[in-house]
Amino acid sequence: MTDRPGRIWVADVAERSMEPALLPGDRLLVLPAGPGGLPGLRGSPPIGSVVIVARDGRLDVKRVATPPPGVSGLWLLGDNAALSRDSRHDGPLPLSALRGRVVYRIGPRGRRGRIAAAR
């Protein structure tokens, strides 16, 4: 994945941390979010939304979760807890790590569709 600051971009899922919602090979349409994002997407994303963040020199796709009491920042979890390295291990990330909000799966052909926030 490579982000394009300030521009809509496409990300390819390479890992299984978001299964079953996202699978390796899925292509995602991403709206720029966070401090350098589009107006209206610069603040904290809604709970349940799927986002892309920069962490440890790479980009990760995770779901925004409710932080534990007393925690500030983005609390991010993978849907597949057994295969996800996320806030359960590393704690919250600052809002500055947010690169985008995933809104649509553009491929593969049989899996196209909107990516809705989990409730």
ZATITI-884945 format. One record per residue: residue number from 1; x, y, z of N, C-alpha, C, CB in turn; residue in one letter. Coordinates in steps of 0.001 Angstrom, whole numbers, padded with zeros to 6 digits. Glycine has a CB too. Layout:
BEGIN
+-----+---------+---------+---------+---------+---------+---------+---------+---------+---------+---------+---------+---------+------+
| pos |    n_px |    n_py |    n_pz |   ca_px |   ca_py |   ca_pz |    c_px |    c_py |    c_pz |   cb_px |   cb_py |   cb_pz | code |
+-----+---------+---------+---------+---------+---------+---------+---------+---------+---------+---------+---------+---------+------+
| NUM |       X |       Y |       Z |       X |       Y |       Z |       X |       Y |       Z |       X |       Y |       Z |    a |
...
+-----+---------+---------+---------+---------+---------+---------+---------+---------+---------+---------+---------+---------+------+
This chain:
BEGIN
+-----+---------+---------+---------+---------+---------+---------+---------+---------+---------+---------+---------+---------+------+
| pos |    n_px |    n_py |    n_pz |   ca_px |   ca_py |   ca_pz |    c_px |    c_py |    c_pz |   cb_px |   cb_py |   cb_pz | code |
+-----+---------+---------+---------+---------+---------+---------+---------+---------+---------+---------+---------+---------+------+
|   1 |  000845 | -001187 |  000000 |  000000 |  000000 |  000000 |  000887 |  001246 |  000000 | -000960 |  000000 |  001227 |    m |
|   2 |  000501 |  002208 | -000781 |  001174 |  003509 | -000758 |  000108 |  004585 | -000706 |  002108 |  003701 | -002003 |    t |
|   3 |  000226 |  005471 |  000261 | -000796 |  006514 |  000351 | -000432 |  007691 | -000534 | -000974 |  006978 |  001803 |    d |
|   4 | -001457 |  008432 | -000921 | -001310 |  009615 | -001750 | -001914 |  010781 | -000981 | -001994 |  009430 | -003153 |    r |
|   5 | -001117 |  011520 | -000201 | -001662 |  012587 |  000639 | -002567 |  013542 | -000138 | -000532 |  013367 |  001276 |    p |
|   6 | -003758 |  013759 |  000393 | -004697 |  014694 | -000186 | -005453 |  014195 | -001397 | -003993 |  015902 | -000544 |    g |
|   7 | -005204 |  012963 | -001842 | -005865 |  012423 | -003022 | -006511 |  011090 | -002714 | -004878 |  012275 | -004168 |    r |
|   8 | -007607 |  010797 | -003414 | -008227 |  009477 | -003312 | -007241 |  008469 | -003893 | -009618 |  009424 | -004061 |    i |
|   9 | -007109 |  007310 | -003250 | -006142 |  006324 | -003686 | -006672 |  004904 | -003523 | -004853 |  006489 | -002917 |    w |
|  10 | -005925 |  003956 | -004053 | -006295 |  002544 | -004007 | -005250 |  001798 | -003184 | -006413 |  001939 | -005447 |    v |
|  11 | -005729 |  000909 | -002326 | -004841 |  000091 | -001497 | -005159 | -001376 | -001742 | -004990 |  000445 |  000018 |    a |
|  12 | -004149 | -002206 | -001748 | -004306 | -003650 | -001895 | -004106 | -004320 | -000541 | -003308 | -004216 | -002940 |    d |
|  13 | -005021 | -005186 | -000164 | -004900 | -005923 |  001099 | -003914 | -007068 |  000895 | -006295 | -006463 |  001585 |    v |
|  14 | -002921 | -007160 |  001773 | -001892 | -008186 |  001639 | -001909 | -009200 |  002782 | -000536 | -007536 |  001564 |    a |
|  15 | -002592 | -008876 |  003882 | -002555 | -009754 |  005048 | -003952 | -010187 |  005453 | -001866 | -009061 |  006216 |    e |
|  16 | -004026 | -011097 |  006407 | -005300 | -011691 |  006814 | -005850 | -011120 |  008115 | -005140 | -013173 |  006955 |    r |
|  17 | -005316 | -010002 |  008599 | -005726 | -009470 |  009901 | -007156 | -008933 |  009922 | -004785 | -008380 |  010315 |    s |
|  18 | -007756 | -008681 |  008770 | -009123 | -008146 |  008727 | -010140 | -009159 |  008205 | -009163 | -006903 |  007861 |    m |
|  19 | -009741 | -010442 |  008110 | -010701 | -011469 |  007697 | -011812 | -011580 |  008728 | -010003 | -012836 |  007508 |    e |
|  20 | -013041 | -011811 |  008355 | -013523 | -012122 |  007014 | -013937 | -010889 |  006202 | -014684 | -013061 |  007113 |    p |
|  21 | -013931 | -009700 |  006792 | -014387 | -008509 |  006062 | -013510 | -008202 |  004864 | -014419 | -007306 |  006987 |    a |
|  22 | -012197 | -008299 |  005027 | -011250 | -008027 |  003947 | -010317 | -009206 |  003796 | -010450 | -006730 |  004214 |    l |
|  23 | -010049 | -009572 |  002554 | -009189 | -010719 |  002267 | -007972 | -010278 |  001460 | -009972 | -011812 |  001505 |    l |
|  24 | -006861 | -011026 |  001568 | -005724 | -010711 |  000708 | -006176 | -010682 | -000750 | -004580 | -011741 |  000907 |    p |
|  25 | -005725 | -009668 | -001472 | -006123 | -009508 | -002861 | -007254 | -008520 | -003060 | -006519 | -010820 | -003420 |    g |
|  26 | -007965 | -008155 | -001990 | -008997 | -007125 | -002110 | -008334 | -005799 | -002463 | -009823 | -006999 | -000792 |    d |
|  27 | -008981 | -005031 | -003340 | -008519 | -003684 | -003700 | -009506 | -002691 | -003121 | -008385 | -003506 | -005261 |    r |
|  28 | -008988 | -001709 | -002389 | -009828 | -000794 | -001625 | -009703 |  000632 | -002126 | -009471 | -000857 | -000155 |    l |
|  29 | -010829 |  001332 | -002198 | -010840 |  002751 | -002498 | -010741 |  003489 | -001173 | -012124 |  003166 | -003298 |    l |
|  30 | -009770 |  004393 | -001070 | -009454 |  005057 |  000194 | -009573 |  006568 |  000039 | -008037 |  004677 |  000672 |    v |
|  31 | -010329 |  007186 |  000947 | -010421 |  008647 |  000999 | -009388 |  009163 |  001989 | -011860 |  009114 |  001401 |    l |
|  32 | -008616 |  010201 |  001621 | -007616 |  010749 |  002535 | -008276 |  011241 |  003821 | -006840 |  011895 |  001861 |    p |
|  33 | -007733 |  010857 |  004947 | -008275 |  011247 |  006255 | -007126 |  011615 |  007177 | -009133 |  010103 |  006878 |    a |
|  34 | -007485 |  012087 |  008346 | -006470 |  012515 |  009301 | -006073 |  013952 |  009045 | -005245 |  011609 |  009231 |    g |
|  35 | -005030 |  014424 |  009691 | -004630 |  015824 |  009588 | -004435 |  016319 |  008153 | -003367 |  016030 |  010349 |    p |
|  36 | -003977 |  015479 |  007236 | -003762 |  015891 |  005850 | -004878 |  015471 |  004918 | -002475 |  015334 |  005351 |    g |
|  37 | -005998 |  015043 |  005495 | -007078 |  014501 |  004686 | -008032 |  015528 |  004122 | -007838 |  013542 |  005479 |    g |
|  38 | -009067 |  015013 |  003504 | -010108 |  015859 |  002941 | -010868 |  016567 |  004055 | -011071 |  015031 |  002074 |    l |
|  39 | -011387 |  017776 |  003777 | -012222 |  018443 |  004787 | -013361 |  017515 |  005192 | -012784 |  019797 |  004246 |    p |
|  40 | -013660 |  017470 |  006445 | -014691 |  016576 |  006963 | -014161 |  015212 |  007366 | -015764 |  016403 |  005942 |    g |
|  41 | -012932 |  014894 |  006972 | -012325 |  013604 |  007341 | -011039 |  013798 |  008132 | -012039 |  012770 |  006088 |    l |
|  42 | -010836 |  015002 |  008657 | -009589 |  015292 |  009362 | -009630 |  014933 |  010842 | -009256 |  016743 |  009217 |    r |
|  43 | -010796 |  014745 |  011398 | -010919 |  014395 |  012809 | -010910 |  012891 |  013007 | -012191 |  014988 |  013394 |    g |
|  44 | -011245 |  012470 |  014219 | -011296 |  011043 |  014529 | -012407 |  010361 |  013734 | -011508 |  010826 |  016038 |    s |
|  45 | -012120 |  009223 |  013127 | -013135 |  008507 |  012361 | -014158 |  007845 |  013289 | -012477 |  007453 |  011460 |    p |
|  46 | -015356 |  007572 |  012782 | -016384 |  006931 |  013609 | -015974 |  005522 |  014046 | -017705 |  006868 |  012844 |    p |
|  47 | -016440 |  005144 |  015211 | -016220 |  003784 |  015713 | -016791 |  002796 |  014683 | -016891 |  003581 |  017135 |    i |
|  48 | -016049 |  001757 |  014395 | -016482 |  000735 |  013462 | -016000 |  000939 |  012043 | -017945 |  000663 |  013464 |    g |
|  49 | -015507 |  002142 |  011732 | -015049 |  002377 |  010359 | -013705 |  001694 |  010119 | -014937 |  003892 |  010075 |    s |
|  50 | -013444 |  001385 |  008853 | -012194 |  000751 |  008456 | -011265 |  001851 |  007967 | -012421 | -000344 |  007350 |    v |
|  51 | -010053 |  001863 |  008498 | -009099 |  002921 |  008197 | -007742 |  002349 |  007823 | -008960 |  003862 |  009382 |    v |
|  52 | -006934 |  003200 |  007236 | -005543 |  002862 |  006965 | -004673 |  003821 |  007762 | -005217 |  002933 |  005431 |    i |
|  53 | -003729 |  003250 |  008490 | -002843 |  004031 |  009346 | -001388 |  003693 |  009034 | -003153 |  003771 |  010838 |    v |
|  54 | -000517 |  004649 |  009324 |  000925 |  004418 |  009218 |  001421 |  003960 |  010583 |  001688 |  005712 |  008739 |    a |
|  55 |  002121 |  002833 |  010581 |  002649 |  002290 |  011846 |  003926 |  001527 |  011549 |  001602 |  001362 |  012556 |    r |
|  56 |  004975 |  001863 |  012262 |  006260 |  001173 |  012118 |  006761 |  001170 |  010680 |  006142 | -000252 |  012615 |    d |
|  57 |  006607 |  002289 |  009974 |  007127 |  002404 |  008627 |  006325 |  001713 |  007547 |  008471 |  001885 |  008602 |    g |
|  58 |  005111 |  001283 |  007867 |  004263 |  000613 |  006874 |  002831 |  001060 |  007046 |  004364 | -000923 |  006997 |    r |
|  59 |  001980 |  000703 |  006125 |  000566 |  001039 |  006221 | -000218 | -000200 |  006623 |  000038 |  001613 |  004883 |    l |
|  60 | -001137 | -000035 |  007556 | -001994 | -001121 |  008035 | -003453 | -000745 |  007855 | -001701 | -001445 |  009515 |    d |
|  61 | -004268 | -001733 |  007594 | -005716 | -001535 |  007540 | -006306 | -002164 |  008798 | -006345 | -002164 |  006231 |    v |
|  62 | -007102 | -001381 |  009531 | -007697 | -001829 |  010796 | -009068 | -001201 |  010964 | -006789 | -001471 |  011999 |    k |
|  63 | -009785 | -001643 |  011988 | -011099 | -001095 |  012314 | -010984 | -000248 |  013581 | -012150 | -002234 |  012500 |    r |
|  64 | -011659 |  000906 |  013573 | -011654 |  001800 |  014728 | -012570 |  001212 |  015798 | -012110 |  003246 |  014329 |    v |
|  65 | -012063 |  001085 |  017005 | -012815 |  000504 |  018117 | -012941 |  001519 |  019249 | -012133 | -000791 |  018625 |    a |
|  66 | -013797 |  001214 |  020195 | -013964 |  002055 |  021377 | -012737 |  001885 |  022268 | -015276 |  001693 |  022152 |    t |
|  67 | -012041 |  002967 |  022581 | -010848 |  002828 |  023418 | -011212 |  002470 |  024856 | -010031 |  004118 |  023395 |    p |
|  68 | -010307 |  001768 |  025538 | -010518 |  001537 |  026968 | -010603 |  002863 |  027723 | -009385 |  000667 |  027546 |    p |
|  69 | -011238 |  002887 |  028889 | -011325 |  004132 |  029666 | -009935 |  004729 |  029909 | -012032 |  003875 |  031013 |    p |
|  70 | -009852 |  006032 |  029774 | -008606 |  006743 |  030040 | -007599 |  006730 |  028908 | -007975 |  006176 |  031231 |    g |
|  71 | -007955 |  006136 |  027768 | -007028 |  006059 |  026640 | -007417 |  007104 |  025603 | -007024 |  004634 |  026014 |    v |
|  72 | -006437 |  007845 |  025119 | -006715 |  008790 |  024042 | -005987 |  008319 |  022791 | -006283 |  010240 |  024430 |    s |
|  73 | -006428 |  008789 |  021649 | -005853 |  008372 |  020383 | -006762 |  007361 |  019703 | -004455 |  007783 |  020592 |    g |
|  74 | -006271 |  006802 |  018617 | -007041 |  005825 |  017847 | -006801 |  004424 |  018397 | -006667 |  005888 |  016348 |    l |
|  75 | -007876 |  003785 |  018828 | -007800 |  002395 |  019286 | -008236 |  001546 |  018102 | -008708 |  002129 |  020577 |    w |
|  76 | -007314 |  000753 |  017552 | -007537 |  000036 |  016307 | -007416 | -001464 |  016519 | -006552 |  000501 |  015239 |    l |
|  77 | -008349 | -002200 |  015943 | -008348 | -003652 |  016060 | -008508 | -004288 |  014691 | -009462 | -004122 |  017003 |    l |
|  78 | -007877 | -005432 |  014500 | -008125 | -006243 |  013317 | -009318 | -007147 |  013590 | -006867 | -007077 |  012930 |    g |
|  79 | -010110 | -007432 |  012576 | -011269 | -008308 |  012752 | -010848 | -009737 |  013088 | -012130 | -008304 |  011490 |    d |
|  80 | -009672 | -010150 |  012643 | -009153 | -011484 |  012899 | -008121 | -011370 |  014028 | -008522 | -012116 |  011597 |    n |
|  81 | -008602 | -011442 |  015263 | -007745 | -011189 |  016434 | -006514 | -012096 |  016484 | -008550 | -011371 |  017705 |    a |
|  82 | -006644 | -013334 |  016017 | -005525 | -014275 |  016084 | -004362 | -013872 |  015174 | -006002 | -015665 |  015713 |    a |
|  83 | -004648 | -013120 |  014120 | -003608 | -012769 |  013156 | -003323 | -011272 |  013088 | -003998 | -013261 |  011796 |    l |
|  84 | -003863 | -010508 |  014013 | -003732 | -009058 |  013931 | -002796 | -008497 |  014991 | -005086 | -008411 |  014059 |    s |
|  85 | -001883 | -007663 |  014555 | -001064 | -006862 |  015481 | -001723 | -005486 |  015507 |  000489 | -006784 |  015029 |    r |
|  86 | -002252 | -005108 |  016659 | -003076 | -003896 |  016728 | -002957 | -003256 |  018103 | -004554 | -004219 |  016413 |    d |
|  87 | -003941 | -002453 |  018478 | -003874 | -001716 |  019747 | -003880 | -002628 |  020969 | -005031 | -000752 |  019840 |    s |
|  88 | -004323 | -003860 |  020818 | -004245 | -004804 |  021947 | -002798 | -005074 |  022317 | -004957 | -006129 |  021604 |    r |
|  89 | -001885 | -004936 |  021348 | -000458 | -005181 |  021573 |  000338 | -003894 |  021730 |  000113 | -005990 |  020431 |    h |
|  90 |  000006 | -002904 |  020898 |  000835 | -001704 |  020805 |  000196 | -000445 |  021379 |  001181 | -001462 |  019387 |    d |
|  91 | -001037 | -000550 |  021870 | -001713 |  000627 |  022398 | -002279 |  001499 |  021281 | -000758 |  001438 |  023257 |    g |
|  92 | -002783 |  002664 |  021646 | -003412 |  003538 |  020650 | -002379 |  004237 |  019766 | -004282 |  004579 |  021344 |    p |
|  93 | -002857 |  004694 |  018613 | -002030 |  005496 |  017725 | -002538 |  006930 |  017743 | -002037 |  004922 |  016284 |    l |
|  94 | -001662 |  007897 |  017511 | -002130 |  009288 |  017445 | -002918 |  009505 |  016149 | -000929 |  010283 |  017529 |    p |
|  95 | -003765 |  010515 |  016152 | -004544 |  010859 |  014970 | -003634 |  011138 |  013769 | -005429 |  012076 |  015257 |    l |
|  96 | -002427 |  011598 |  014022 | -001487 |  011882 |  012929 | -001093 |  010631 |  012144 | -000240 |  012540 |  013484 |    s |
|  97 | -001333 |  009441 |  012692 | -001028 |  008193 |  011985 | -002096 |  007841 |  010954 | -000881 |  007051 |  012980 |    a |
|  98 | -003270 |  008455 |  011063 | -004378 |  008160 |  010153 | -004062 |  008656 |  008747 | -005683 |  008800 |  010663 |    l |
|  99 | -004202 |  007776 |  007764 | -003945 |  008142 |  006375 | -005215 |  008133 |  005523 | -002923 |  007200 |  005777 |    r |
| 100 | -006180 |  007280 |  005871 | -007371 |  007236 |  005034 | -008485 |  006409 |  005618 | -007027 |  006711 |  003698 |    g |
| 101 | -009698 |  006640 |  005070 | -010869 |  005834 |  005406 | -011240 |  005007 |  004197 | -012063 |  006720 |  005861 |    r |
| 102 | -011407 |  003721 |  004413 | -011786 |  002796 |  003350 | -013293 |  002908 |  003147 | -011364 |  001322 |  003693 |    v |
| 103 | -013700 |  003127 |  001900 | -015125 |  003316 |  001627 | -015705 |  002291 |  000673 | -015352 |  004678 |  001073 |    v |
| 104 | -014870 |  001651 | -000143 | -015398 |  000764 | -001173 | -014349 | -000270 | -001557 | -015842 |  001567 | -002411 |    y |
| 105 | -014816 | -001496 | -001825 | -013929 | -002546 | -002348 | -014152 | -002568 | -003860 | -014223 | -003980 | -001679 |    r |
| 106 | -013115 | -002249 | -004627 | -013254 | -002184 | -006082 | -012875 | -003496 | -006759 | -012399 | -001062 | -006633 |    i |
| 107 | -012353 | -004437 | -006033 | -012014 | -005736 | -006605 | -011614 | -006694 | -005505 | -010884 | -005605 | -007639 |    g |
| 108 | -011573 | -007960 | -005816 | -011835 | -008564 | -007107 | -013322 | -008506 | -007482 | -011355 | -010000 | -007104 |    p |
| 109 | -013594 | -008828 | -008725 | -014926 | -008644 | -009296 | -016060 | -009198 | -008432 | -014978 | -009288 | -010639 |    r |
| 110 | -015954 | -010379 | -007935 | -017030 | -010993 | -007150 | -017193 | -010424 | -005746 | -016791 | -012455 | -007049 |    g |
| 111 | -016300 | -009547 | -005309 | -016358 | -009005 | -003942 | -016553 | -007495 | -003906 | -015094 | -009360 | -003194 |    r |
| 112 | -016856 | -006880 | -005024 | -017029 | -005427 | -005057 | -018171 | -004990 | -004162 | -017276 | -004949 | -006483 |    r |
| 113 | -018012 | -003828 | -003562 | -019094 | -003287 | -002750 | -018603 | -002305 | -001703 | -019840 | -004404 | -002080 |    g |
| 114 | -019572 | -001630 | -001124 | -019308 | -000628 | -000089 | -018763 | -001290 |  001173 | -020589 |  000163 |  000237 |    r |
| 115 | -017847 | -000609 |  001827 | -017316 | -001079 |  003111 | -018029 | -000264 |  004191 | -015724 | -000920 |  003200 |    i |
| 116 | -018937 | -000899 |  004873 | -019717 | -000216 |  005902 | -019042 | -000359 |  007261 | -021152 | -000773 |  005955 |    a |
| 117 | -019304 |  000583 |  008121 | -018788 |  000512 |  009495 | -019503 | -000616 |  010237 | -018981 |  001878 |  010241 |    a |
| 118 | -018758 | -001337 |  011039 | -019349 | -002388 |  011881 | -020106 | -001734 |  013014 | -018262 | -003358 |  012435 |    a |
| 119 | -021140 | -002338 |  013441 | -021947 | -001797 |  014529 | -021823 | -002653 |  015756 | -023404 | -001683 |  014120 |    r |
+-----+---------+---------+---------+---------+---------+---------+---------+---------+---------+---------+---------+---------+------+
